[in-house]
Amino acid sequence: MMFLLSFRGEDTRNGFTDHLYTTLKQAGICTFRDNDSMERGKMLKPKKAIHEYESKFIITILNVVIKKVDNKALHIEEKLVGIKDHLAEIQSWLKDWSLDAVVLVIDGMGGIGKSTIAKCIFNLNFRNYDDSCFLADINKETSNKNSTLNRFESQLLSTILRSEKEETIWNIDEGINKVTNVISNKKVLLILDDVATMEQLDALLGPKRFYPGSKVIITTRHTWLLTAFKDHGKVHSLGTLSIGDATELLSLHAFGQHLLVQRLQFPSLKGSCKERLDANDVAEARVGLNSLKQIR
């Protein structure tokens, strides 16, 4: 959804309208101004009281707009199963403001849903912080480590600083200094997806000095990465799906319906598919899905 700010009468381009436009843009709402189509009025000379009123009015408008616009930052697959309990536990952790509750590691085998849960948490909470950033597929993208880590540093800085142009990072050490300066002076929500090495953590978090109230969530297969933090933080582990959730997932992906498998008289097939969902190589679960599709 997009918004066009249009105005008549007194010229407020450099006052109220400009402040409202900037605030909406910073909130991630696509906004345009009607700058050229109207004749300009006389320049206002607002007093302090007018500025205070405008600020309160802008905040009110922003809150109303955000409630009406589904402004999710990240796309998430709609067919989600078995994540409610995980979300509830992580949401509870986010409300803990103690000094040893800054870092959370979401741990589990590949394909189990770590990134999806992290995206859900980000979408539910990114507005509650001064700024926020989700860095996706960090380890996957590090075939050329130096240039890729530079890019992630640049993405983090550009997002947190809300830069219109991408921040330039010439080397990893320069990036570490800039990142440290930013995240130690703002209450931020950082989600680092698919981290595998200490080098990646060091490049993206520096000496790990965070502003009070900040939260860092890391998805990984390696819980030992928590040793990089003074207060080792918390591990949230994802296990295999329950039989009920596995059946639900199969039904949604194979038939596009809820719990259709339970209405079919193929107990051996259902069990076989469930075993594949529990396999360490989650990709093998697709064999079960293909088996179900063949009987439609």
Secondary structure as the mmCIF struct_conf table of DSSP 4:
data_model
#
loop_
_struct_conf.conf_type_id
_struct_conf.id
_struct_conf.beg_label_comp_id
_struct_conf.beg_label_asym_id
_struct_conf.beg_label_seq_id
_struct_conf.end_label_comp_id
_struct_conf.end_label_asym_id
_struct_conf.end_label_seq_id
STRN STRN1 MET A 2 LEU A 5
BEND BEND1 GLY A 9 GLU A 10
STRN STRN2 ASP A 11 ASP A 11
TURN_TY1_P TURN_TY1_P1 ARG A 13 GLY A 15
HELX_RH_AL_P HELX_RH_AL_P1 PHE A 16 GLN A 26
TURN_TY1_P TURN_TY1_P2 ALA A 27 GLY A 28
STRN STRN3 CYS A 30 ARG A 33
BEND BEND2 ASP A 36 MET A 38
HELX_LH_PP_P HELX_LH_PP_P1 LYS A 42 LYS A 42
STRN STRN4 MET A 43 MET A 43
HELX_LH_PP_P HELX_LH_PP_P2 LEU A 44 LEU A 44
HELX_RH_AL_P HELX_RH_AL_P2 LYS A 48 LYS A 68
BEND BEND3 VAL A 69 VAL A 69
BEND BEND4 ALA A 73 LEU A 74
BEND BEND5 GLU A 78 GLU A 78
BEND BEND6 GLY A 82 GLY A 82
HELX_RH_AL_P HELX_RH_AL_P3 LYS A 84 LEU A 94
TURN_TY1_P TURN_TY1_P3 LYS A 95 LYS A 95
BEND BEND7 SER A 98 SER A 98
TURN_TY1_P TURN_TY1_P4 LEU A 99 ASP A 100
BEND BEND8 VAL A 102 VAL A 102
STRN STRN5 VAL A 103 ASP A 107
TURN_TY1_P TURN_TY1_P5 GLY A 110 GLY A 111
BEND BEND9 ILE A 112 GLY A 113
HELX_RH_AL_P HELX_RH_AL_P4 LYS A 114 ASN A 125
HELX_RH_3T_P HELX_RH_3T_P1 PHE A 126 ASN A 128
BEND BEND10 TYR A 129 ASP A 130
STRN STRN6 ASP A 131 LEU A 135
TURN_TY1_P TURN_TY1_P6 ILE A 138 SER A 143
BEND BEND11 ASN A 144 ASN A 144
HELX_RH_AL_P HELX_RH_AL_P5 LYS A 145 LEU A 161
TURN_TY1_P TURN_TY1_P7 ARG A 162 ARG A 162
BEND BEND12 GLU A 164 LYS A 165
HELX_LH_PP_P HELX_LH_PP_P3 GLU A 166 THR A 168
BEND BEND13 ASN A 171 ASN A 171
HELX_RH_AL_P HELX_RH_AL_P6 ILE A 172 ILE A 183
TURN_TY1_P TURN_TY1_P8 SER A 184 SER A 184
BEND BEND14 ASN A 185 LYS A 186
STRN STRN7 VAL A 188 LEU A 192
BEND BEND15 ASP A 194 ASP A 194
HELX_RH_AL_P HELX_RH_AL_P7 MET A 198 LEU A 205
TURN_TY1_P TURN_TY1_P9 GLY A 206 PRO A 207
TURN_TY1_P TURN_TY1_P10 PRO A 212 GLY A 213
STRN STRN8 LYS A 215 THR A 220
BEND BEND16 ARG A 221 ARG A 221
HELX_RH_3T_P HELX_RH_3T_P2 THR A 223 ALA A 228
BEND BEND17 PHE A 229 ASP A 231
STRN STRN9 LYS A 234 SER A 237
HELX_LH_PP_P HELX_LH_PP_P4 THR A 240 SER A 242
HELX_RH_AL_P HELX_RH_AL_P8 ILE A 243 PHE A 255
BEND BEND18 GLY A 256 LEU A 259
HELX_RH_3T_P HELX_RH_3T_P3 VAL A 261 ARG A 263
BEND BEND19 LEU A 264 GLN A 265
HELX_RH_AL_P HELX_RH_AL_P9 PRO A 267 LEU A 277
TURN_TY1_P TURN_TY1_P11 ASP A 278 ASP A 278
BEND BEND20 ALA A 279 ASP A 281
HELX_RH_3T_P HELX_RH_3T_P4 VAL A 282 GLU A 284
HELX_RH_AL_P HELX_RH_AL_P10 ALA A 285 GLN A 294
TURN_TY1_P TURN_TY1_P12 ILE A 295 ILE A 295
#
